[in-house]
Amino acid sequence: MALFKKRTVGKPGEWYYCLEHKKVEEGPDCPAKNRFGPYGSREEASRAMETARERNLEWETDPKWHDAPKTDQHPD
């Protein structure tokens, strides 16, 4: 008996953005490794890539997420 059951049917109202097919799907039709979500609406899922770009930019420019620059240390 399998320890974990594969969930093939999504719940109504769960929206995902499939990275492989580049489309919005209701319920998880594709494997988790190929999708973003769940989102509360089709609209939110359709903006998944834009949301990811915005969040990446925020993280890249947030000084709390960057360590101090390392000094170049050469062995003598």
C-alpha positions in Angstrom: 0.0 0.0 0.0 1.3 3.4 -0.9 2.2 5.7 1.9 1.1 8.8 0.0 -1.7 8.9 -2.4 -1.2 10.8 -5.6 -3.7 13.6 -5.8 -4.9 13.7 -9.4 -8.1 15.7 -9.0 -8.0 19.2 -7.7 -10.5 21.0 -5.5 -12.9 23.4 -7.3 -11.6 26.9 -6.8 -7.9 26.0 -6.6 -6.1 27.6 -9.5 -2.5 26.8 -10.6 -0.2 28.1 -13.3 1.6 25.3 -15.2 5.2 26.2 -16.0 5.5 23.4 -18.6 2.3 24.2 -20.6 2.3 27.9 -19.7 -1.4 27.9 -18.9 -3.8 28.3 -16.0 -5.4 25.1 -14.7 -8.1 24.5 -12.2 -6.9 21.9 -9.8 -3.5 20.3 -10.0 -3.5 18.7 -13.4 0.3 18.7 -13.7 3.0 17.6 -11.1 3.9 20.0 -8.3 7.4 20.5 -9.8 5.8 22.1 -12.8 3.4 24.5 -11.3 2.9 27.6 -9.1 -0.1 27.8 -6.8 -2.6 27.3 -5.5 -4.2 30.7 -6.1 -7.6 31.8 -5.1 -8.7 32.8 -8.5 -8.1 32.3 -12.2 -7.0 35.9 -12.4 -4.3 35.5 -9.7 -3.0 32.3 -11.4 -2.8 34.1 -14.8 -0.5 36.6 -13.2 1.8 34.0 -11.6 4.9 34.8 -13.7 4.5 38.5 -13.2 4.0 38.0 -9.5 7.2 35.8 -9.4 9.2 38.5 -11.3 8.0 41.2 -8.8 8.8 39.1 -5.8 12.3 38.2 -7.2 13.0 41.9 -7.8 11.9 42.7 -4.2 14.2 40.0 -2.8 17.1 41.0 -5.0 16.9 44.6 -3.8 16.2 43.9 -0.1 19.3 44.5 1.9 18.1 42.1 4.6 18.5 39.2 2.2 22.1 39.9 1.2 25.2 39.1 3.3 28.0 41.6 3.5 30.3 41.3 0.5 33.1 38.9 1.1 36.6 40.2 0.9 38.8 38.6 -1.7 41.1 36.3 0.3 44.1 34.7 -1.5 46.2 32.1 0.2 49.8 33.3 0.8 
